[in-house]
Amino acid sequence: MKILVTGNMGYVGPSVVQRLRVAYPDAVLVGLDMGYFAHVLTGADVLPECRVDVQHFADVRRPPAGVLDGVDAVVHLAAISNDPMGRRFERVTFAINHEATVAFARMARAAGASRFVFASSCSVYGAAGDTPRDESSPVAPLTAYAKSKILAEQGLASLAGSGFRVTCLRFATACGMSQRLRLDLVLNDFVAAAVATKRVQILSDGTPWRPLIHIEDMARAIDWAVGRDASTGSFLAVNAGEDGWNYQVRDLATAVADVLPGIDVSINTAAAADARSYRVSFAEFRRLAPEHQPRRRLSDTIEGLADGLQRMRFSDESFRDSAFIRLNVLSQLGRQGLLDEDLAWVRPSGRRAVS
């Protein structure tokens, strides 16, 4: 078996590769990534890409010839991966998250791949309020990121059929320690602030709902999707997470203070409510994948993040200006003349690099 993982050098990728290496010990694992965040290593004993058999440094919009030869399954993580990046690079977000995703899946199908797993998002439900949303609920994406994800799902649905099984995993908000840590995610941000400053400041009113999932449990769901039975259909879009991991933002901050002693929590009660609020039902995922349900708990996720940061001797009170914030990395690479406005690598001569 040969499995290609796009975006394997991001926040979630190392956990996915580790999981697939164990689940498919005889498989050939191939990575494809632009390498934007290759330098943001956190607590890695070895380069995470040592766990793949072949690593391509390439743009999913312009994949290298032959990269899909002999591939049985594609795990597609490559994306512009949050709302701030989507606002700054809106056109590129749609080009990568929607257009390139569908084009890459079309190429995979033509090359003979039989399975395509797409990392989608629960953010497609948008302003959903307190009523848990399931897969039959209307979507109401509010941001470029969320809109690009639902457009990609719709494009992928048109490609699925006999011999090409597509699974769109609508993931809850990612969290947890990684070998390429991000701190632009709500729980990770709160824990980093607690470790560095002993304070957690909620800039909103704290009322929005968010479902969360640990990155190791994301990898568990991807493992299921790669091997899911054909009886569940050629196309499947399913919420991936756990009902008990639906939290209001203020409750996440309180949970951090409960686990880490001496933390002060403040909430800006005068702030306008964030329209992005959604609770999600994961009953269908529970029914389909009973052996691949999330195992991590909120308390041990907070402890794991704090332990990882402390091992790094993390004390940066200005971490929101650091490379742990993905938009900062892309912006810095742009200022250095290494990326153009399409987020393509630029050669020293000023010409776009050929992938």
C-alpha positions in Angstrom: 0.0 0.0 0.0 1.2 3.5 -0.8 -0.3 6.5 1.1 0.4 10.2 0.2 0.0 12.8 2.9 -0.2 16.4 1.7 0.6 19.1 4.2 2.5 16.6 6.3 5.0 19.2 7.6 2.3 21.2 9.4 0.8 21.1 12.9 -1.3 17.9 12.5 0.9 16.1 9.9 3.5 14.6 12.3 0.8 12.9 14.4 -1.0 11.6 11.2 2.3 10.1 9.9 3.1 8.5 13.2 -0.4 6.9 13.3 -0.3 5.7 9.8 3.2 4.2 10.3 1.8 2.1 13.1 -1.5 1.2 11.5 0.1 0.3 8.1 3.6 -0.8 9.0 4.3 -2.2 5.5 3.0 0.9 3.6 5.1 3.3 1.7 4.4 6.7 3.2 5.0 9.8 1.0 4.8 13.4 2.1 4.2 16.5 0.0 4.5 19.9 1.6 5.6 23.5 0.7 7.8 23.6 3.8 6.5 27.0 5.0 6.7 25.9 8.7 9.5 23.3 8.5 11.6 25.4 10.9 9.0 25.6 13.6 10.0 22.5 15.5 8.9 21.9 19.0 10.1 19.1 21.1 11.0 16.9 18.2 13.8 14.4 18.9 14.3 13.8 15.2 12.9 15.5 12.1 9.3 14.3 11.8 9.8 13.7 8.1 12.2 10.9 8.9 9.0 8.8 9.4 8.0 9.0 5.7 9.7 7.1 3.0 9.7 9.9 0.5 9.4 13.6 1.1 8.4 16.0 -1.7 8.9 19.8 -1.2 6.3 21.0 -3.6 3.1 23.1 -4.1 -0.1 21.1 -4.2 -1.3 23.6 -6.9 1.6 22.4 -9.1 2.5 18.9 -7.9 5.6 17.2 -9.3 5.2 14.7 -12.2 4.7 11.2 -11.0 4.0 12.1 -7.3 0.7 10.1 -7.5 2.1 7.1 -9.3 1.1 3.9 -7.5 -0.7 5.8 -4.7 -3.6 4.0 -3.2 -4.8 6.6 -0.7 -4.4 10.4 -0.3 -4.7 12.1 3.0 -5.1 15.8 2.1 -4.1 18.1 4.9 -2.6 20.9 2.8 -4.5 24.1 3.3 -4.4 27.8 4.3 -5.4 26.8 7.8 -7.3 29.5 9.7 -9.4 32.6 9.5 -6.6 35.2 10.0 -4.6 33.7 7.1 -7.9 33.5 5.1 -8.5 37.2 5.6 -5.0 38.2 4.6 -4.7 35.8 1.7 -8.4 35.3 0.7 -7.8 34.7 -3.0 -5.0 32.2 -2.3 -7.2 30.5 0.4 -9.8 29.6 -2.2 -7.1 28.7 -4.8 -5.5 26.2 -2.4 -8.3 25.0 -0.1 -10.9 24.7 -2.8 -9.6 24.7 -6.4 -6.3 22.8 -5.8 -8.0 20.3 -3.5 -10.5 19.3 -6.2 -7.9 19.3 -8.9 -5.5 17.2 -6.9 -8.3 14.7 -6.1 -9.1 14.5 -9.8 -5.5 13.8 -10.6 -5.4 11.1 -7.8 -8.5 9.4 -9.3 -7.0 9.5 -12.8 -3.7 8.0 -11.4 -5.6 5.1 -9.9 -5.9 6.1 -6.2 -9.0 4.5 -4.6 -9.3 6.6 -1.5 -9.2 10.4 -0.8 -9.4 11.7 2.8 -10.0 15.4 3.1 -9.5 17.4 6.3 -12.6 19.6 6.4 -13.9 21.7 9.3 -16.8 22.1 11.6 -16.5 25.8 10.9 -18.7 25.3 7.9 -21.7 25.5 10.3 -20.8 29.2 11.1 -23.3 31.0 13.2 -25.1 28.0 14.5 -25.9 29.0 18.1 -26.6 26.5 20.9 -28.3 23.7 18.9 -25.9 21.0 18.0 -25.4 20.7 14.3 -25.2 17.3 12.6 -24.4 16.4 9.0 -28.0 17.1 7.8 -27.9 20.7 9.3 -27.6 23.6 6.9 -24.1 25.1 6.6 -23.5 28.8 7.0 -19.8 29.5 6.6 -18.8 33.0 7.6 -15.1 33.2 6.6 -13.0 32.5 3.6 -11.5 29.5 5.3 -14.9 27.9 6.1 -16.3 28.8 2.7 -13.3 27.2 0.9 -13.8 24.0 2.9 -17.5 23.5 2.0 -16.8 24.4 -1.7 -14.1 21.7 -1.6 -16.5 19.2 -0.2 -19.0 19.9 -2.9 -16.3 19.5 -5.6 -15.1 16.3 -4.1 -18.6 14.9 -4.0 -18.8 15.2 -7.8 -15.6 13.0 -8.1 -16.6 10.2 -5.8 -17.9 7.0 -7.3 -17.2 3.4 -7.9 -13.5 2.8 -7.3 -12.9 6.3 -5.7 -14.0 6.7 -2.1 -14.0 10.2 -0.7 -14.2 11.0 3.0 -14.5 14.6 4.3 -13.8 14.7 8.0 -15.4 17.9 9.4 -12.9 18.3 12.3 -13.5 20.2 15.5 -11.0 22.8 16.4 -7.5 21.2 16.7 -5.6 21.4 19.9 -2.7 19.6 21.7 1.1 19.4 21.7 2.8 18.8 18.4 6.2 18.5 17.0 5.3 21.6 15.0 3.2 23.5 17.5 0.7 26.2 16.6 -0.4 28.8 19.2 -3.0 30.4 17.0 -5.7 28.0 18.2 -7.9 28.8 21.1 -6.9 26.2 23.7 -3.2 26.3 22.7 -3.2 30.1 23.1 -4.8 29.9 26.5 -2.2 27.4 27.8 0.7 29.3 26.3 -0.5 32.5 28.0 -0.9 30.7 31.3 2.6 29.3 31.1 4.2 32.5 30.0 2.3 35.1 31.9 0.1 33.3 34.5 -2.9 35.1 32.9 -5.5 34.0 30.4 -7.3 37.0 28.8 -10.4 36.4 26.8 -10.7 39.3 24.3 -14.3 38.3 23.4 -17.2 37.9 25.7 -16.4 34.2 26.1 -19.8 32.9 25.1 -19.1 31.4 21.6 -19.3 27.6 21.4 -16.4 25.6 20.0 -15.9 21.8 19.5 -12.3 20.7 20.1 -10.3 17.6 19.1 -6.8 16.6 20.1 -4.5 16.2 17.1 -3.8 12.5 18.0 -7.5 11.9 17.8 -7.6 13.6 14.4 -5.0 11.1 13.3 -7.1 8.3 14.7 -10.1 9.5 12.6 -7.9 9.8 9.5 -6.7 6.2 10.1 -10.4 5.1 10.1 -11.2 7.1 7.0 -8.3 5.6 5.0 -9.5 2.1 5.7 -13.3 2.7 6.0 -15.5 0.0 4.4 -17.1 0.7 1.0 -20.5 -0.1 2.5 -20.5 3.3 4.0 -20.7 4.9 0.5 -18.4 6.4 -2.0 -18.8 9.9 -0.6 -19.0 10.7 3.1 -18.9 14.0 4.9 -18.9 13.4 8.7 -18.3 15.5 11.8 -15.2 14.2 13.5 -14.9 14.8 17.2 -16.8 14.0 20.5 -19.9 15.5 21.9 -18.3 16.1 25.3 -15.7 18.3 23.7 -18.2 21.1 22.9 -17.2 24.1 25.1 -17.8 27.8 25.4 -14.6 29.8 25.2 -14.9 31.0 28.7 -15.2 27.4 30.0 -11.9 26.6 28.2 -10.1 29.4 30.0 -11.6 28.2 33.3 -10.4 24.6 32.6 -6.9 25.9 32.0 -7.0 27.6 35.4 -8.3 24.5 37.1 -5.4 22.4 35.7 -2.6 24.9 36.1 -2.6 26.6 39.6 -2.2 30.3 40.1 -3.7 31.4 36.8 -5.8 34.6 36.6 -8.6 34.6 34.1 -10.2 37.8 32.7 -13.1 38.1 30.3 -14.0 41.2 28.3 -17.7 41.2 29.1 -18.2 44.4 27.1 -17.0 42.8 23.9 -19.4 42.1 21.1 -20.3 38.4 20.8 -18.4 36.5 18.1 -20.7 35.4 15.4 -18.7 32.2 14.9 -20.4 30.0 17.4 -21.4 26.4 16.8 -22.0 23.3 18.8 -21.7 20.0 16.9 -23.1 16.5 17.2 -20.7 13.7 16.6 -23.3 10.9 16.8 -22.8 9.8 13.2 -19.0 9.5 13.6 -19.6 7.5 16.8 -21.9 5.1 14.8 -19.5 4.8 11.9 -16.2 4.6 13.7 -16.8 3.0 17.2 -13.2 1.7 17.3 -11.6 5.1 16.4 -13.3 7.4 18.9 -11.4 10.2 20.6 -9.5 9.1 23.6 -7.8 12.3 24.9 -9.5 14.4 27.6 -9.4 18.1 28.0 -7.5 18.1 31.3 -4.7 15.8 30.0 -4.5 17.9 26.8 -3.9 21.0 28.9 -1.3 19.2 30.9 0.4 17.9 27.8 0.6 21.4 26.3 1.9 22.9 29.5 4.5 20.1 30.0 5.6 20.5 26.4 6.0 24.2 26.7 7.8 24.0 29.9 10.3 21.4 28.4 10.9 24.1 25.8 11.6 26.6 28.6 8.8 28.6 27.0 8.4 32.1 28.5 7.7 34.4 25.6 5.0 36.8 26.7 4.9 38.1 23.2 4.3 34.7 21.6 1.5 36.1 19.5 4.2 37.9 17.5 6.3 34.8 17.1 6.6 32.0 14.5 4.1 29.9 16.6 1.5 32.0 14.8 1.2 30.8 11.3 0.2 34.1 9.7 3.4 35.6 11.2 5.5 33.0 9.4 3.9 33.7 6.0 4.1 37.4 6.5 7.8 37.3 7.4 8.6 35.1 4.5 6.8 37.6 2.3 8.8 40.5 3.7 12.0 38.6 3.1 11.1 38.2 -0.5 10.9 34.5 -0.2 7.1 34.2 -1.0 5.1 36.1 -3.5 1.5 37.2 -3.1 0.3 33.8 -4.3 2.4 32.2 -1.5 4.7 30.5 -4.0 8.4 30.3 -3.3 10.5 32.9 -5.1 14.0 32.2 -6.3 16.8 34.7 -5.5 16.5 36.1 -9.0 12.9 37.1 -8.3 11.4 34.3 -10.5 8.9 32.0 -9.0 10.4 28.7 -8.1 9.4 25.7 -10.2 7.8 22.9 -8.2 
